[in-house]
């Protein structure tokens, strides 16, 4: 399924893991700005940009990720956009679960840093490869 055009209602998601990043706000704002710029460029309607500040990406036990997944499941939005893939997850298993939900529930998963778009076969393959390296980086 291809999701294109101004009718796409997306939810942004931003995350930083350290208290220093959380207090400075710079990392969160840079991620929000990238998501907003891409939404404007593509004509998407950015419904909100949820954030988890001070949370690790090692699992999905983050308040805003849970809210985002619920909004997507309820069809309040048709896509989830992250500035960087590793902001969503550093766990291959968790990322695979998110991708499976996106496919099952028919919503778009987009990571701007690597041009991942799970609505295409090539984008889905790239997402799998990149999630593997995100997990590798976390383990280092």
C-alpha positions in Angstrom: 0.0 0.0 0.0 1.3 3.4 -0.9 0.7 6.4 1.4 1.3 9.6 -0.4 -0.1 13.1 -0.6 -1.6 15.7 1.8 -4.3 13.4 3.1 -1.7 11.5 5.2 -2.1 12.3 8.9 1.1 11.5 10.7 2.4 11.4 14.2 5.9 12.4 15.0 8.0 10.7 17.7 11.1 12.1 19.3 13.3 10.7 22.0 16.5 11.4 23.9 18.0 9.0 26.5 20.2 11.1 28.8 19.2 13.6 31.4 21.6 16.1 29.9 19.9 15.9 26.5 16.5 16.0 28.2 17.3 19.2 30.1 18.9 21.0 27.1 16.0 20.2 24.8 18.3 20.6 21.8 18.1 17.0 20.6 14.3 16.9 20.9 13.9 20.2 19.1 16.2 19.2 16.3 14.2 16.0 15.8 10.9 17.9 15.9 12.2 20.4 13.3 13.3 17.6 10.9 9.9 15.9 11.2 8.0 19.2 10.7 10.1 20.2 7.7 9.5 16.8 6.0 5.8 16.9 6.8 5.6 20.4 5.2 7.6 19.3 2.2 5.4 16.2 1.6 2.2 18.0 2.4 1.4 15.7 5.3 -0.7 16.8 8.3 1.5 16.5 11.4 -1.1 15.8 14.1 1.4 15.9 17.0 5.0 15.1 17.9 5.1 12.9 21.0 8.3 12.7 23.0 10.0 10.5 25.5 12.8 12.4 27.2 15.3 10.5 29.4 14.2 7.0 28.1 16.4 4.4 26.6 15.5 2.9 23.2 16.3 -0.6 24.4 12.6 -1.5 24.8 9.2 -0.1 24.2 8.4 0.6 27.8 8.0 4.3 27.1 4.8 6.3 27.7 4.7 8.2 24.4 5.5 5.1 22.3 2.5 3.4 23.9 0.3 6.4 23.2 1.6 6.5 19.6 0.9 2.8 19.1 -2.6 3.2 20.5 -3.3 6.2 18.2 -2.1 4.2 15.2 -4.2 1.2 16.1 -7.3 3.4 16.5 -6.6 5.0 13.1 -6.4 8.5 14.6 -3.3 8.8 12.4 -2.1 6.9 9.3 1.7 7.1 9.9 4.5 7.4 12.4 7.5 9.5 11.5 10.9 9.6 13.3 13.8 11.7 12.5 16.2 8.9 13.2 15.4 5.2 13.3 17.3 4.6 16.5 15.1 7.2 18.3 12.2 4.7 17.9 14.0 1.5 18.8 17.5 0.1 19.3 16.1 -3.4 19.7 15.7 -5.5 16.5 12.9 -7.5 18.1 10.9 -4.4 19.1 11.5 -2.8 15.8 10.3 -6.0 14.0 7.2 -5.9 16.2 6.5 -2.3 15.3 7.0 -3.1 11.6 4.6 -6.1 11.9 2.0 -3.9 13.5 2.4 -1.3 10.8 1.8 -3.9 8.1 -1.1 -5.6 9.9 -2.8 -2.3 10.7 -1.9 -0.7 7.4 -0.1 2.4 8.6 3.1 3.9 7.4 6.4 3.8 9.3 8.9 6.5 8.1 12.5 7.1 9.3 13.9 10.3 7.8 17.6 9.6 8.3 17.6 6.6 6.1 14.6 7.1 3.9 12.8 4.1 5.3 9.2 3.8 4.2 7.6 0.5 5.1 4.9 0.9 2.6 7.3 -0.2 -0.1 9.2 -3.5 -0.3 12.6 -1.8 -0.6 11.8 0.5 2.3 10.8 -2.5 4.4 14.0 -4.4 3.6 16.1 -1.3 4.5 14.2 -1.0 7.8 15.2 -4.5 8.7 18.8 -4.0 7.9 19.0 -0.7 9.8 17.3 -2.0 12.9 19.9 -4.7 13.1 22.7 -2.1 13.1 20.8 0.0 15.7 20.8 -3.0 18.0 24.5 -3.6 17.3 25.3 0.0 18.2 23.4 -0.3 21.5 25.3 -3.4 22.4 28.6 -1.7 21.8 
